Amino acid sequence: MSRTADSCGGRGQASDVACLAGFAVQTLILLTVLVTGTSTLTWERSTGSGGLDVSVDEVLLIALVVVVVAVAVVAAVPRTRHWLSDRLREASGTLRVLGSPKKDGQLFGGSFAAQCLSAAVLGLSVSALGGDVAFVDLLVINTMVSLFAGVMPVPGGIGVTEAGFTVGLVAAGLPQEQAFAAAILTRILTFYLPPVWGFFSLRWLQHRDYL
């Protein structure tokens, strides 16, 4: 799973810069999809007279409007405006770390590669269960879930991420049961299993005084 706000709780310039780069890449991915219209995701919402199809472009536009309105409200309230001003001053200090084209390329390129790899794992899980979803849709699903799970007050996005993947894959055309199974398989591979071999790797490094 890509870096989210939940994993950006560390203190220090390096953590701040990495989180900033991750957020910038995720935003750029969604804006690119919105402008190019390359995603085929469609959410169907039941209504009294039938169903209503909502495309990913409409969802992204709604999200953009919500963000703009939220920023306007924050800026209008003195208390939150001062809080935002303090955060922006902190961000300006963080941005001074950027400057080397090589370092910037590694930072933003690494964030983009992480998004692509996460989407690829989701795609492999779908394929293992007999499904087929376009890579651009997988990228959008992973990015939107990463952003959403990151702002939720749930450690590791447990439950939230699985639900987000399921909703996204259903929007991509998979049956709900298959989408849920693919979401669970992806989370097992990317979140629940890594700590197992990570524990033994950490012990190995500590035993040899590397840590």
C-alpha positions in Angstrom: 0.0 0.0 0.0 1.3 3.5 -0.8 2.2 6.0 1.8 -0.8 7.7 3.3 -1.5 10.4 5.9 -1.7 7.6 8.5 1.9 6.6 7.8 3.0 10.2 7.7 2.7 10.8 11.4 6.5 10.9 11.9 8.3 14.0 12.9 11.2 15.4 10.9 12.0 16.9 7.6 12.6 13.7 5.7 9.2 12.3 6.7 7.5 15.6 5.8 9.1 15.8 2.4 8.2 12.1 1.6 4.6 12.7 2.6 4.4 15.9 0.5 5.8 14.1 -2.5 3.4 11.2 -2.1 0.4 13.5 -1.8 1.6 15.6 -4.8 1.9 12.4 -7.0 -1.5 11.1 -5.9 -3.1 14.4 -6.7 -1.4 14.6 -10.1 -2.5 11.1 -11.0 -6.2 11.9 -10.2 -6.0 15.3 -12.0 -4.5 13.6 -15.1 -7.2 11.0 -15.2 -9.8 13.7 -14.8 -8.4 15.7 -17.7 -7.8 12.8 -20.0 -10.9 10.9 -19.1 -9.1 7.6 -19.4 -10.8 5.8 -16.5 -14.0 3.7 -17.1 -15.0 3.4 -13.4 -18.7 3.9 -12.8 -20.6 3.9 -9.5 -24.2 2.9 -9.6 -26.4 4.4 -6.9 -29.9 3.1 -6.4 -32.7 5.7 -6.4 -36.5 5.5 -6.1 -37.0 5.4 -9.8 -34.1 3.1 -10.7 -30.3 3.5 -10.8 -28.0 6.4 -11.3 -24.6 5.9 -12.9 -21.8 8.2 -11.7 -18.6 8.3 -13.6 -15.1 8.6 -12.1 -14.8 12.1 -13.7 -17.9 13.2 -11.8 -16.7 11.8 -8.6 -13.3 13.6 -9.0 -15.1 16.8 -9.8 -17.3 16.5 -6.8 -14.2 15.8 -4.6 -12.4 18.8 -6.1 -15.4 21.1 -5.3 -15.5 19.7 -1.7 -11.8 20.4 -1.2 -12.2 24.0 -2.6 -15.2 24.6 -0.3 -13.4 23.1 2.7 -10.4 25.4 2.1 -12.7 28.4 1.8 -14.4 27.6 5.0 -11.1 27.1 6.8 -9.8 30.3 5.5 -12.9 32.2 6.6 -12.7 31.1 10.3 -10.0 33.1 12.2 -9.0 30.1 14.4 -8.6 27.6 11.6 -7.0 30.3 9.4 -4.3 30.8 11.9 -3.8 27.0 12.1 -3.6 26.8 8.3 -1.1 29.7 8.3 1.1 27.9 10.8 1.0 24.7 8.7 1.9 26.6 5.6 4.9 28.1 7.3 6.0 24.7 8.3 5.5 23.5 4.8 7.7 26.3 3.4 10.5 25.1 5.6 10.1 21.6 4.3 10.1 22.7 0.7 13.6 24.2 1.2 14.9 20.6 1.3 13.9 20.2 -2.4 16.2 21.7 -5.0 18.4 19.0 -6.5 16.9 17.7 -9.8 18.4 14.2 -9.1 17.0 14.1 -5.6 13.6 15.4 -6.7 13.4 12.9 -9.5 14.2 10.1 -7.0 11.6 11.4 -4.5 8.7 12.0 -6.9 9.7 9.1 -9.2 9.8 6.8 -6.2 6.4 7.9 -5.1 4.9 7.3 -8.5 6.6 3.9 -8.8 5.1 3.0 -5.4 1.6 3.9 -6.6 2.1 1.8 -9.8 3.5 -1.2 -7.8 0.5 -1.1 -5.4 -1.9 -0.9 -8.3 -0.1 -3.8 -10.0 -0.4 -6.0 -6.8 -4.2 -5.2 -6.8 -4.3 -6.2 -10.4 -2.5 -9.5 -9.8 -5.0 -10.3 -7.0 -7.9 -9.6 -9.4 -6.3 -11.8 -12.1 -5.7 -14.6 -9.6 -9.4 -14.7 -8.9 -10.3 -14.7 -12.6 -11.1 -11.0 -13.0 -9.7 -8.3 -15.4 -9.5 -4.6 -14.7 -7.6 -2.0 -16.7 -4.4 -0.7 -15.2 -5.5 2.9 -15.2 -8.6 2.0 -13.2 -6.5 0.0 -10.8 -4.2 3.1 -10.4 -7.2 5.4 -9.7 -8.7 2.9 -7.2 -5.4 2.6 -5.3 -4.8 6.3 -5.3 -8.3 7.2 -4.1 -8.3 4.6 -1.4 -4.8 5.7 -0.3 -6.0 9.3 0.1 -9.3 8.3 1.8 -7.8 5.8 4.2 -5.0 8.2 5.1 -7.4 10.8 6.5 -9.5 8.3 8.4 -8.6 8.0 12.1 -8.0 4.2 11.8 -4.5 2.8 12.3 -3.2 1.3 9.1 -6.6 1.9 7.4 -7.8 -1.5 8.6 -11.3 -2.1 7.3 -11.4 1.2 5.5 -8.9 0.2 2.9 -10.6 -3.2 2.3 -14.0 -1.5 1.9 -12.5 1.1 -0.5 -10.9 -1.5 -2.7 -14.1 -3.5 -2.8 -16.2 -0.4 -3.8 -13.6 0.6 -6.5 -13.4 -2.9 -8.0 -17.2 -3.2 -8.1 -17.2 0.2 -9.9 -14.7 -1.4 -12.4 -17.2 -4.1 -13.2 -16.3 -7.0 -10.9 -19.0 -8.9 -9.0 -19.1 -7.8 -5.4 -17.9 -11.2 -4.0 -15.0 -11.3 -6.4 -14.1 -7.7 -5.6 -14.2 -8.3 -1.9 -12.0 -11.4 -2.2 -9.5 -9.5 -4.3 -9.4 -6.6 -1.8 -8.7 -9.1 1.1 -6.0 -10.9 -0.9 -4.3 -7.6 -1.7 -4.3 -6.5 1.9 -2.9 -9.9 3.1 -0.1 -9.5 0.6 0.7 -5.9 1.3 -0.2 -5.3 4.9 -0.8 -8.4 7.0 2.0 -10.7 5.8 5.0 -8.2 5.5 5.4 -7.9 9.3 6.0 -11.6 9.5 9.2 -11.7 7.5 9.9 -8.1 8.7 10.2 -9.4 12.2 12.8 -12.0 11.3 14.6 -9.5 9.1 14.8 -7.1 12.0 16.1 -9.8 14.3 18.7 -10.7 11.8 19.9 -7.1 11.5 20.0 -6.6 15.2 21.9 -9.9 15.8 24.6 -8.6 13.4 24.7 -5.2 15.0 23.4 -3.5 11.9 20.8 -1.8 14.0 
